[in-house]
């Protein structure tokens, strides 16, 4: 996501070579496709003391959580009165059950 935002080149690099000559953007924040529009900004924090040659990335996101709609499970309705009508239906029912 940090490649989506236009920043000044000195604020893009996340890694510095041991002698400080080469600087590259090699650290990224990955976001699922569903939540891409929730990311507001991503920036580097060079002042964070993490004892590394990498700079820390910080992202701002805004998420609206909504309750998912639950679908009610409906089982097929059984016509039990048809079993009382005749022997043929009753025999077919017992054959299917067995």
Backbone as CSV, one residue per row, in Angstrom:
resi,resn,N_x,N_y,N_z,CA_x,CA_y,CA_z,C_x,C_y,C_z
1,UNK,0.806,-1.202,0.000,0.000,0.000,0.000,0.851,1.268,0.000
2,UNK,2.109,1.189,0.431,2.886,2.421,0.481,3.306,2.898,-0.903
3,UNK,3.053,2.144,-1.952,3.325,2.627,-3.307,2.117,3.357,-3.888
4,UNK,0.973,3.325,-3.223,-0.232,3.989,-3.716,-0.216,5.487,-3.469
5,UNK,0.562,5.930,-2.508,0.536,7.333,-2.116,1.772,8.050,-2.655
6,UNK,1.546,9.253,-3.176,2.636,10.034,-3.737,3.327,10.775,-2.591
7,UNK,4.601,10.497,-2.425,5.403,11.114,-1.364,6.699,11.654,-1.971
8,UNK,7.353,12.500,-1.219,8.665,12.992,-1.627,9.648,11.820,-1.604
9,UNK,10.598,11.746,-2.561,11.514,10.596,-2.622,12.292,10.328,-1.338
10,UNK,12.609,11.350,-0.570,13.362,11.084,0.662,12.478,10.485,1.750
11,UNK,11.171,10.514,1.554,10.272,9.900,2.526,9.791,8.532,2.081
12,UNK,10.295,8.044,0.959,9.869,6.744,0.451,10.789,5.602,0.859
13,UNK,12.069,5.853,1.014,12.985,4.745,1.237,12.790,4.155,2.634
14,UNK,12.925,2.841,2.689,12.725,2.142,3.954,13.972,1.382,4.409
15,UNK,14.977,1.277,3.554,16.208,0.560,3.894,17.406,1.355,3.421
16,UNK,18.451,1.371,4.234,19.677,2.081,3.896,20.831,1.093,3.963
17,UNK,21.721,1.140,2.969,22.873,0.241,2.948,23.796,0.544,4.124
18,UNK,24.675,-0.381,4.468,25.533,-0.170,5.641,26.358,1.120,5.601
19,UNK,26.774,1.571,4.440,27.563,2.805,4.362,26.699,4.025,4.049
20,UNK,25.403,3.830,3.898,24.487,4.938,3.682,24.460,5.470,2.269
21,UNK,25.058,4.752,1.319,25.102,5.229,-0.066,23.805,4.873,-0.791
22,UNK,23.350,3.660,-0.637,22.167,3.180,-1.352,20.962,3.198,-0.422
23,UNK,19.857,3.682,-0.963,18.590,3.680,-0.223,17.519,3.113,-1.135
24,UNK,16.757,2.150,-0.625,15.723,1.490,-1.429,14.428,1.377,-0.643
25,UNK,13.366,1.224,-1.397,12.060,0.971,-0.798,11.810,-0.533,-0.911
26,UNK,12.108,-1.255,0.154,11.972,-2.717,0.105,10.977,-3.244,1.130
27,UNK,10.467,-2.405,2.018,9.477,-2.830,3.001,8.116,-2.289,2.595
28,UNK,7.108,-3.141,2.671,5.773,-2.766,2.217,4.732,-3.204,3.236
29,UNK,3.600,-2.552,3.204,2.443,-2.965,3.986,1.448,-3.553,3.006
30,UNK,1.099,-4.816,3.228,0.159,-5.494,2.339,-1.227,-5.488,2.969
31,UNK,-2.223,-5.224,2.140,-3.602,-5.165,2.602,-4.449,-6.013,1.660
32,UNK,-5.378,-6.728,2.243,-6.302,-7.532,1.453,-7.090,-6.633,0.495
33,UNK,-7.425,-7.156,-0.656,-8.118,-6.370,-1.682,-9.423,-5.772,-1.150
34,UNK,-10.088,-6.484,-0.280,-11.359,-6.011,0.265,-11.190,-4.734,1.079
35,UNK,-10.040,-4.551,1.728,-9.836,-3.430,2.630,-8.917,-2.355,2.051
36,UNK,-8.707,-2.342,0.740,-7.816,-1.334,0.141,-8.324,0.082,0.334
37,UNK,-9.633,0.274,0.265,-10.158,1.642,0.366,-10.190,2.148,1.808
38,UNK,-9.822,1.327,2.789,-9.794,1.783,4.174,-8.471,2.451,4.535
39,UNK,-7.437,2.257,3.726,-6.117,2.825,4.032,-6.121,4.302,3.665
40,UNK,-5.815,5.143,4.654,-5.808,6.581,4.445,-4.421,7.116,4.124
41,UNK,-3.391,6.615,4.790,-2.041,7.120,4.563,-1.045,6.119,5.130
42,UNK,0.107,6.028,4.469,1.223,5.228,4.971,2.473,6.073,4.838
43,UNK,3.259,6.130,5.915,4.468,6.949,5.885,5.559,6.243,6.687
44,UNK,6.780,6.714,6.487,7.911,6.159,7.218,8.228,7.037,8.415
45,UNK,8.777,6.411,9.435,9.206,7.130,10.635,10.697,6.915,10.825
46,UNK,11.530,7.830,10.315,12.972,7.644,10.461,13.447,7.865,11.897
47,UNK,12.684,8.594,12.694,13.129,8.888,14.053,12.863,7.740,15.023
48,UNK,12.147,6.708,14.594,11.878,5.567,15.473,13.172,4.786,15.687
49,UNK,13.514,4.556,16.933,14.757,3.875,17.271,14.478,2.380,17.389
50,UNK,14.686,1.668,16.293,14.446,0.225,16.313,15.748,-0.554,16.117
51,UNK,16.882,0.121,16.170,18.202,-0.501,16.099,18.342,-1.377,14.844
52,UNK,17.989,-0.804,13.713,18.032,-1.538,12.456,18.376,-0.578,11.326
53,UNK,18.709,-1.139,10.168,18.952,-0.300,9.003,17.658,-0.052,8.219
54,UNK,16.537,-0.522,8.740,15.223,-0.291,8.132,14.508,0.828,8.888
55,UNK,13.635,1.537,8.163,12.801,2.544,8.800,11.419,1.945,9.043
56,UNK,10.781,2.386,10.101,9.474,1.864,10.451,8.398,2.474,9.551
57,UNK,7.468,1.627,9.109,6.316,2.077,8.330,5.102,2.153,9.241
58,UNK,4.350,3.230,9.105,3.143,3.418,9.900,1.998,3.703,8.944
59,UNK,0.887,3.030,9.149,-0.274,3.222,8.283,-1.482,3.677,9.066
60,UNK,-2.259,4.555,8.468,-3.526,4.996,9.044,-4.647,4.338,8.259
61,UNK,-5.530,3.664,8.974,-6.674,3.037,8.322,-7.944,3.442,9.048
62,UNK,-9.035,3.419,8.324,-10.338,3.722,8.898,-11.290,2.634,8.433
63,UNK,-11.754,1.862,9.388,-12.592,0.710,9.071,-13.962,0.900,9.701
64,UNK,-14.999,0.648,8.928,-16.359,0.616,9.452,-16.755,-0.847,9.581
65,UNK,-17.062,-1.236,10.779,-17.455,-2.617,11.005,-18.971,-2.710,11.007
66,UNK,-19.474,-3.671,10.281,-20.906,-3.898,10.224,-21.182,-5.352,10.531
67,UNK,-22.311,-5.579,11.140,-22.710,-6.932,11.450,-23.127,-7.642,10.161
68,UNK,-22.647,-8.857,9.996,-23.008,-9.625,8.816,-24.423,-10.145,8.954
69,UNK,-25.145,-10.141,7.860,-26.498,-10.673,7.871,-26.436,-12.190,7.906
70,UNK,-27.181,-12.750,8.828,-27.212,-14.202,8.944,-28.444,-14.718,8.229
71,UNK,-28.216,-15.680,7.371,-29.318,-16.269,6.626,-29.953,-17.365,7.470
72,UNK,-31.252,-17.333,7.565,-31.952,-18.351,8.334,-32.032,-19.630,7.526
73,UNK,-31.724,-20.709,8.193,-31.777,-22.012,7.534,-33.201,-22.521,7.609
74,UNK,-33.771,-22.804,6.469,-35.124,-23.355,6.438,-35.048,-24.776,5.915
75,UNK,-35.556,-25.678,6.707,-35.577,-27.075,6.290,-36.817,-27.305,5.434
76,UNK,-36.745,-28.257,4.530,-37.920,-28.514,3.694,-39.071,-29.032,4.551
77,UNK,-40.256,-28.565,4.238,-41.435,-28.957,5.004,-41.875,-30.355,4.578
78,UNK,-42.206,-31.143,5.561,-42.638,-32.503,5.301,-44.163,-32.568,5.312
79,UNK,-44.696,-33.287,4.355,-46.136,-33.459,4.276,-46.494,-34.786,4.945
80,UNK,-46.717,-34.734,6.245,-46.999,-35.951,7.000,-48.422,-36.458,6.779
81,UNK,-49.309,-35.581,6.353,-50.699,-35.994,6.127,-50.821,-36.930,4.934
82,UNK,-49.858,-36.843,4.007,-49.917,-37.728,2.844,-49.620,-39.174,3.226
83,UNK,-48.963,-39.384,4.365,-48.695,-40.742,4.824,-49.972,-41.435,5.295
84,UNK,-50.942,-40.637,5.739,-52.184,-41.203,6.230,-53.140,-41.569,5.102
85,UNK,-52.891,-41.089,3.883,-53.852,-41.259,2.783,-53.899,-42.681,2.239
86,UNK,-52.761,-43.296,2.086,-52.820,-44.611,1.463,-51.608,-45.457,1.771
87,UNK,-51.726,-46.710,1.468,-50.652,-47.651,1.743,-49.479,-47.456,0.784
88,UNK,-49.749,-47.031,-0.446,-48.686,-46.874,-1.444,-47.677,-45.794,-1.015
89,UNK,-48.188,-44.675,-0.567,-47.317,-43.593,-0.129,-46.557,-44.014,1.117
90,UNK,-47.236,-44.719,1.998,-46.626,-45.176,3.226,-45.495,-46.167,2.941
91,UNK,-45.708,-47.063,2.001,-44.676,-48.039,1.633,-43.480,-47.358,0.969
92,UNK,-43.710,-46.378,0.110,-42.629,-45.640,-0.538,-41.790,-44.885,0.507
93,UNK,-42.464,-44.338,1.493,-41.757,-43.622,2.556,-40.829,-44.552,3.325
94,UNK,-41.326,-45.715,3.697,-40.498,-46.639,4.450,-39.343,-47.186,3.616
95,UNK,-39.557,-47.348,2.316,-38.466,-47.793,1.442,-37.358,-46.726,1.365
96,UNK,-37.742,-45.454,1.279,-36.761,-44.361,1.211,-35.999,-44.219,2.523
97,UNK,-36.698,-44.411,3.627,-36.063,-44.254,4.928,-35.056,-45.377,5.149
98,UNK,-35.385,-46.570,4.742,-34.469,-47.701,4.930,-33.267,-47.534,4.037
